[in-house]
Amino acid sequence: MDRFETCFVAIRWVVYAFIGCFLSVIFIGSVSLREEYIKTTFLVVAIHENNQTLLIAFGMTVKNNIYCCTVFLMMLREALR
């Protein structure tokens, strides 16, 4: 009961770089894990003009369902505003 259910991380300068340079997003997805506490990891990755990847946001959750994915995308939307 003292555990987290969802974690969302987006570093401000990375978000500003994404918004300022309008990088193309190459991956938004989730990876299912078989761990006891963390069930799903969400990633949003963009590609830089020098063909280098840039991690925009990262999230973890203890459940693997559509609600957790929706919450992650809503937090991503708020971070990109």
N, C-alpha and C positions, 0 to 999 in steps of 0.2 A: 503494500500500500504506500510505501514511501518512495517508490520508483517513479521516474518520469514516464510519460506516455508518448510524447512527441518532442523532438528537438529540431530546430531550424537554425542554420547558420548562413549568413550572407555578409561578407566583409564590405564595408561602405566604399572603399576606394575601388574594389573590383566591380561593384555595381555602377559606380560613376564611370569607370572605364568602359563598361559595356554600353551604358546609355550614351556616353560622349562619342564613342567610336562606331556605334551601331554594328557590332560584331554579329556574325551569323551564328545562330544556335545550331549545334550539330547533334546534341543529345539531351533529351529530357526523358528520364526513365527511372525505374526502380530495380533494385537487385534484391532478391529474396535470400535471406540468410537462414541458417539452421542453428542459430545461437539461442541460448536460454532467455536472454533479456532483450536482445535487439532482433526483430524479425525482418525488417525491411529498411534498406538504405536508398534514399532518393538523391539523384545527382542532376545538375544542370551544367552543361559544358558548352562553351563557345569556342570558336576558332579565330585566332588573331590573324592579321594580314600577313604576318611572317610564318604562317602555318604552324603556330604554336597554340596549344590548348589553354583555356582559361576557365577555371572552376568558378562559376558564378554563385551557386548555392549548393548546400549540402544539408540533408535531413535524415533523421533516424526516427523510427517508430517501433513500438512493441507489437503492433498489429499489422496484418497484411490484408487490407480491404480498400474499397473505393473511397470510403470516407477519409481515410488517412491521406490518400493521394490528392483528393480535393482540397483538404486542409493545407497540404504542402504547396499546391499551386496557388491557393489564395494568399499564403504568406509570401510566396515569390512575387506575386503581383503587387502586394503592398511594399515589398522591398524595392521594386523597380519604379515606384512612383516618385 
